[in-house]
């Protein structure tokens, strides 16, 4: 019965997310210029993607709490977006045209951050098995639940402190808490919730230290997505400062797409063990790109600055200098990639690197060694180093059949 209810909730959540997203997009398109339509569509697709990942997990792994959590997060997120667009249309764009605009605005504001907070608290606490790492983490789960409920209720029945255009005209019809008291409570609960989120991340780290096999690979997928998200956000911060803040807010939904995709792959176990290859390639080509970009920058900008300092003239970048630097970067690509690959294999994949070196050594001995006893010993050493078996037996068929055995 529980499995059936989980699947029914997941299907209903997906339908509700699609309906709320479409309704919210209609209101948004009516209130904004056509240039904003791609961003609006991308946000809706992100919501639908979250809900679909939750649905697939709920259908394939109904015992795992991550699926319902993703569906609930997407549903709350869609409800908040629709409510805020409804309030914006009824209070700012066309005042008085929609009933209960203030009430929907208060509900949307209260639920605005709850969908994100579910991802960065509960998902970290329950990933990847859908259960707590151990009973000692249950107090953290209870405290986090109380904090989430407190923040939501304080926003719903208190003062709306968001400095947005909507908050300036929004009047909360169900406000029961004084504005000053509400602001102080909100500040305290936000700080405590931030600490709780860090503790939830610590629970995942503690789980990863004890994990092995499939569970360890699952945590690697989420960790890989988290690192990519951090790198992407840092890149966006640099771009925002460089462009003076002229960046669409919808690009911040990209990290959530990565988290949803990594979570779905890890829990559904689709090509699960490819994460090691993916991490290896990311380390190699990420380092290679950074080094080549730095070399190109130094070769073009630095060399031109040096030439200007020596000649005493302020000339523009020379096309010849750019061509020479580009050719040098192209020539350095392959040897530099091989060196970085060997360094990363030695540093992060030492056992695999040693096994490959041992196989190369054995292959070289096959071409030069002719004595059977030495070849037999070399073969047994290679198998022992690369495979780590408990027992090895080598049977050679010939006129005088011989057998070599070794207990490891």
Long-range contacts (C-beta under 8 A, 24 or more apart in sequence): 2-62, 3-62, 3-63, 6-58, 6-62, 6-67, 6-68, 7-58, 7-59, 7-62, 9-58, 9-68, 9-71, 10-54, 10-55, 10-58, 10-59, 10-67, 10-68, 10-71, 11-55, 13-51, 13-54, 13-55, 13-71, 13-72, 13-74, 13-75, 14-48, 14-51, 14-52, 14-54, 14-55, 14-71, 16-75, 16-78, 17-47, 17-48, 17-50, 17-51, 17-74, 17-75, 17-78, 18-48, 18-51, 20-75, 20-78, 20-79, 20-81, 20-82, 21-47, 21-48, 21-78, 21-81, 21-82, 23-82, 24-78, 24-81, 24-82, 24-85, 24-86, 27-82, 27-85, 27-86, 27-88, 27-89, 28-85, 30-89, 30-93, 31-85, 31-88, 31-89, 31-92, 31-93, 39-248, 39-249, 39-250, 40-250, 42-250, 42-253, 43-81, 43-250, 43-253, 46-253, 46-256, 46-257, 47-74, 47-77, 47-78, 47-81, 48-74, 49-257, 49-260, 49-261, 50-74, 50-77, 50-256, 50-260, 51-75, 51-78, 53-260, 53-261, 53-263, 53-264, 56-264, 56-268, 57-263, 57-264, 57-267, 57-268, 60-268, 61-130, 61-267, 61-268, 63-130, 64-128, 64-129, 64-130, 64-267, 65-122, 65-126, 65-130, 65-131, 66-123, 66-126, 66-127, 66-128, 66-130, 66-263, 66-267, 67-267, 69-118, 69-119, 69-122, 69-123, 69-126, 70-119, 70-123, 70-260, 70-263, 72-118, 73-115, 73-116, 73-118, 73-119, 74-115, 75-115, 76-111, 76-114, 76-115, 76-118, 77-111, 77-115, 77-116, 79-107, 79-108, 79-111, 80-107, 80-108, 80-109, 80-111, 80-112, 80-114, 80-115, 81-108, 82-108, 83-107, 83-108, 83-111, 84-108, 84-109, 84-112, 84-166, 87-166, 87-170, 88-165, 88-166, 91-166, 91-169, 91-170, 92-165, 92-166, 92-169, 102-170, 102-171, 102-172, 102-173, 103-173, 103-174, 105-160, 105-166, 105-170, 105-172, 106-156, 106-160, 106-170, 106-172, 106-173, 106-174, 106-175, 107-156, 109-155, 109-160, 109-162, 109-167, 109-170, 110-152, 110-153, 110-155, 110-156, 111-152, 113-151, 114-148, 114-151, 114-152, 117-148, 117-151, 117-193, 117-197, 118-148, 119-256, 119-259, 120-197, 120-200, 121-148, 121-193, 121-196, 121-197, 121-200, 122-200, 123-263, 124-197, 124-200, 124-201, 124-203, 124-204, 125-200, 125-203, 125-204, 127-204, 127-218, 127-219, 127-222, 127-263, 127-266, 128-215, 128-218, 128-219, 128-222, 128-266, 128-267, 129-215, 132-203, 133-203, 133-206, 133-207, 133-210, 137-203, 140-196, 140-199, 140-200, 140-203, 143-196, 144-193, 144-196, 144-200, 147-189, 147-192, 147-193, 147-196, 148-193, 150-185, 150-189, 151-186, 151-189, 151-190, 151-193, 154-182, 154-185, 154-186, 154-189, 155-186, 158-182, 158-183, 158-185, 158-186, 159-183, 161-186, 214-269, 214-272, 217-266, 217-272, 217-273, 217-275, 217-276, 218-266, 218-267, 218-269, 218-272, 219-266, 220-275, 220-276, 220-279, 221-262, 221-263, 221-265, 221-266, 221-272, 221-275, 222-259, 222-262, 222-263, 222-266, 224-262, 224-275, 224-278, 224-279, 224-282, 225-258, 225-259, 225-261, 225-262, 225-263, 226-259, 228-255, 228-258, 229-255, 229-258, 229-259, 232-258, 276-349, 280-344, 280-345, 280-348, 280-349, 283-344, 283-348, 284-337, 284-340, 284-341, 284-344, 285-337, 287-340, 287-344, 288-333, 288-336, 288-337, 288-340, 291-336, 291-340, 292-329, 292-332, 292-333, 292-336, 295-325, 295-328, 295-329, 295-332, 296-325, 296-326, 296-329, 299-324, 299-325, 299-328, 299-329, 300-325, 354-385, 355-385, 355-386, 358-382, 358-385, 358-386, 359-386, 372-396, 376-404, 380-404, 380-406, 384-408
